[in-house]
Amino acid sequence: MKILIADDDPGIIDVMKIVLEDEGFQVITTMNGGDILGLCSEKPDIIFLDIWMSGSDGNIVCRQLKKDKELAHIPVIMFSANGNMRKIANDCGADGFLAKPFELDELLDLIQRYTS
């Protein structure tokens, strides 16, 4: 299973990548929101998308993903420390959300829920 992580915090990317690769997942990462649509050519099974990142706003990227007929089926999980996380995720069409900071069990539970 392939997971795309898009976040502008290298610490979060590193931790998620290590944990998920340890769990047997193939992980694709980017710190630039402008790269996300192009990275979808690698056919991720789920996308973790930060709301605020360099290159593009995660809300806009999520809307673009959900409007694209070839990509709309990929679950998009928005994640952020923003207090309005639930509303933001709902408004842009995300499949779910994960509030930062999060427990690794929460991360793995979300992957299981949206890819089973």
N, C-alpha and C positions, 0 to 999 in steps of 0.2 A: 504494500500500500504506500502511496506517495502523498506527502503532506507539504504544502507550500506555506511558509511563514513569512509574512511581510511586516516588519517593524523597524523603526529607526533607532532602537536601543540595542546595540551589539551584545550587551549582557543578557538580555532576554532571548535574543536569537541563539546565542551560544548555549544557554541552559536548555532551552527547548530542543535544540538540535541534538545535544548529547543525550538527553533523556529519551527522546523519541527514537533515535538510532539504536539506543540500548534496548528499546522495546521491539526492534526489528523493522521499523518504518524507514522508508527512503525519504529524506528531507531535502527540500529545495528552499533556499532563503534569499531574501532581498531586503535591503534597507531603503530602497527607492521605490516609492509607489508607482512611478512611471513604468517600471519593469514588469508589473504584475500581469497585465494582459498578455504580454509576450511570453512570460514563463508558463502561462496556461497551455502552451503548445506541448509542454511536457506531461500533460494530462494528470494533474493532481486529483486525488480522491477527496480532499478537503482542503480548505484555505483558511488560515488564521490571519486576519487582517487588522492591523492597528488603525484606529480612527485618525490619529494625527501623525503623519509621517512626511518626510521630505519627498519631493517629486510629484506628489498628488495627495489629495484628501481621500482618506479611506472610504468616506461616504460616497464620494463620486465614483471611485473604483468599484465599490460594491454594486451600485446602480448599473454601471456599465456591464459588469459580469452577469447580472440578473436579466438584462435586456438582450444579451447575446444568446441566440437559440442554441449554439453549440456549447456554451459554458454555463447556462442557467441551472443545469442539474447539479453542479458542484456545490456542496454545502459551504457556505461562507460563514465563519464565526468571527464576529467583530470582537476585539479586545482592547481594553483601555482602563485607565484609572478614573475616567470621567464619571461623575456622579449621575449623569443622565444616560448611562450606557444602554439600558433597556429601550428607552425611547429612540435613541439614535439608531440602534440596531434594527428596530421595527420600521422606522421611517425610511431607511435605505434598502429594505428588503432582505436583510441578512437572515440566515436560518437560525442563528443563535448568537449568544454573546458570552464573554468570559471577562469578569472584572479583575483588574490587576490591583494588588498582587493576588495571585491564585495559587492554590495547592496543586501539586502534580497529579494527584488523584482526580481533581476536577477536570484537568486537561485530558487525561486518559478516558474519563467517563464520557466527555463530549465527543471525542473521536469515536468511541464505541457506539454512542447513540446515533450519530449522524452517518456512520458508514456501514452499519449492520443491515 
